[in-house]
Amino acid sequence: MAHNLLQGKKGIIFGALDENSIAWKTAERCVQEGAEIVLTNAPIAMRMGEINKLAAACNAPVIPADATSLEDLNNLFTKAMEHFGGKIDFILHSIGMSVNVRKGKPYTDLDYDFFHKGLDVSALSLHRVLQTAYKLDALNEWGSVVALTYIAAQRIFPDYSDMADAKSLLESISRSFGYHYGIKNKVRINTISQSPTRTTAGSGVKGFNGFISYAEKMSPLGNATADQCADYTVTLFSDYTRMVTMQNLFHDGGFSFTGISYPVMEQMEKE
Ligand SMILES: NC(=O)c1ccc[n+]([C@@H]2O[C@H](COP(=O)([O-])OP(=O)(O)OC[C@H]3O[C@@H](n4cnc5c(N)ncnc54)[C@H](O)[C@@H]3O)[C@@H](O)[C@H]2O)c1
């Protein structure tokens, strides 16, 4: 069901790794809604070759960029503007990675080189993307930027480890840059805090199955899927949400504001 919400808009989508990726679903939805897009991912992720399928389906070029490299980002924005023949209207930042989580390091025994790497990839990359766009004046007035985050930025989920700290920083950067880009040319910047979702990044967290079924039981509407996240993101890229900026928006079926639910109470009473 498409409504041409993004007719005439042009965007860059970071982070489509395979068909489970939130960015993959979002790319498809943006194109269904009339947008033209450029796809990008880290050169290492491209080797899997999956992104080329998406590129063909979306009639989109793929421009590799490591989101921690200013040189790559400069090249990406310059080439994207050449391709579109003008400026960009929206950006999806759908990038996350913690080496400590991947290697199962507990929060009380972190490796600091891994920690730095995780912060750089998962949080500072948003600043780099925004600063590059800002300096190149690459975004149109009323442009929209969305980055994906998780509620571990506000509440403790022990095995989310240093990703929680990276997400807190990501949300803070989106607020801070939201101010500066807002006054520069009315660009809005928000984070979407998504339910746990079965993807490569999501499944890297220890105990993910428990995580996902607990969240399902605690959410009055159930967990939000990647497709539903894509729908929500489209609304934030559209002209219907022009005055929404610097917000962390929960897209989680009500999980974030539920104290206890009937299914969890029933489960606890059995113990
Ligand atoms: N899956 C979940 O449960 C969940 C929940 C809330 C938020 N999120 C967030 O959603 C976003 C997308 O993750 P996903 O779940 O779709 O998983 P995913 O593994 O499909 O996507 C993560 C992407 O980050 C990219 N990436 C990693 N390092 C990079 C770099 N240096 N430069 C550029 N790209 C790089 C990967 O190649 C991959 O495409 C992440 O920010 C993640 O933290 C995921």
PDBQT file of the ligand as one rigid body, heavy atoms in Angstrom, charges set to zero:
ROOT
HETATM    1  N1  LIG A 301      17.957  -5.703  15.505  1.00  0.00    +0.000 N 
HETATM    2  C1  LIG A 301      17.543  -5.149  16.626  1.00  0.00    +0.000 C 
HETATM    3  O1  LIG A 301      17.090  -5.823  17.558  1.00  0.00    +0.000 OA
HETATM    4  C2  LIG A 301      17.641  -3.652  16.783  1.00  0.00    +0.000 A 
HETATM    5  C3  LIG A 301      16.846  -3.005  17.753  1.00  0.00    +0.000 A 
HETATM    6  C4  LIG A 301      16.967  -1.623  17.896  1.00  0.00    +0.000 A 
HETATM    7  C5  LIG A 301      17.870  -0.908  17.109  1.00  0.00    +0.000 A 
HETATM    8  N2  LIG A 301      18.628  -1.585  16.177  1.00  0.00    +0.000 N 
HETATM    9  C6  LIG A 301      19.596  -0.815  15.370  1.00  0.00    +0.000 C 
HETATM   10  O2  LIG A 301      19.209  -0.845  14.022  1.00  0.00    +0.000 OA
HETATM   11  C7  LIG A 301      20.355  -0.562  13.224  1.00  0.00    +0.000 C 
HETATM   12  C8  LIG A 301      20.425  -1.560  12.073  1.00  0.00    +0.000 C 
HETATM   13  O3  LIG A 301      20.719  -2.844  12.539  1.00  0.00    +0.000 OA
HETATM   14  P1  LIG A 301      19.990  -4.158  12.024  1.00  0.00    +0.000 P 
HETATM   15  O4  LIG A 301      19.333  -4.758  13.211  1.00  0.00    +0.000 OA
HETATM   16  O5  LIG A 301      19.195  -3.904  10.808  1.00  0.00    +0.000 OA
HETATM   17  O6  LIG A 301      21.237  -5.128  11.719  1.00  0.00    +0.000 OA
HETATM   18  P2  LIG A 301      22.178  -5.305  10.434  1.00  0.00    +0.000 P 
HETATM   19  O7  LIG A 301      23.313  -6.144  10.935  1.00  0.00    +0.000 OA
HETATM   20  O8  LIG A 301      21.401  -5.796   9.295  1.00  0.00    +0.000 OA
HETATM   21  O9  LIG A 301      22.692  -3.812  10.122  1.00  0.00    +0.000 OA
HETATM   22  C9  LIG A 301      23.833  -3.232  10.728  1.00  0.00    +0.000 C 
HETATM   23  C10 LIG A 301      24.588  -2.555   9.609  1.00  0.00    +0.000 C 
HETATM   24  O10 LIG A 301      25.696  -1.760  10.082  1.00  0.00    +0.000 OA
HETATM   25  C11 LIG A 301      26.654  -1.801   9.041  1.00  0.00    +0.000 C 
HETATM   26  N3  LIG A 301      27.972  -1.342   9.471  1.00  0.00    +0.000 N 
HETATM   27  C12 LIG A 301      28.757  -1.890  10.437  1.00  0.00    +0.000 A 
HETATM   28  N4  LIG A 301      29.934  -1.223  10.496  1.00  0.00    +0.000 NA
HETATM   29  C13 LIG A 301      29.867  -0.225   9.559  1.00  0.00    +0.000 A 
HETATM   30  C14 LIG A 301      30.761   0.797   9.142  1.00  0.00    +0.000 A 
HETATM   31  N5  LIG A 301      31.978   0.943   9.706  1.00  0.00    +0.000 N 
HETATM   32  N6  LIG A 301      30.383   1.632   8.149  1.00  0.00    +0.000 NA
HETATM   33  C15 LIG A 301      29.164   1.508   7.558  1.00  0.00    +0.000 A 
HETATM   34  N7  LIG A 301      28.281   0.551   7.925  1.00  0.00    +0.000 NA
HETATM   35  C16 LIG A 301      28.625  -0.311   8.909  1.00  0.00    +0.000 A 
HETATM   36  C17 LIG A 301      26.661  -3.287   8.682  1.00  0.00    +0.000 C 
HETATM   37  O11 LIG A 301      27.368  -3.574   7.487  1.00  0.00    +0.000 OA
HETATM   38  C18 LIG A 301      25.184  -3.563   8.601  1.00  0.00    +0.000 C 
HETATM   39  O12 LIG A 301      24.690  -3.314   7.306  1.00  0.00    +0.000 OA
HETATM   40  C19 LIG A 301      21.557  -0.591  14.166  1.00  0.00    +0.000 C 
HETATM   41  O13 LIG A 301      21.870   0.725  14.583  1.00  0.00    +0.000 OA
HETATM   42  C20 LIG A 301      21.012  -1.373  15.342  1.00  0.00    +0.000 C 
HETATM   43  O14 LIG A 301      21.716  -1.124  16.547  1.00  0.00    +0.000 OA
HETATM   44  C21 LIG A 301      18.519  -2.924  15.980  1.00  0.00    +0.000 A 
ENDROOT
TORSDOF 0
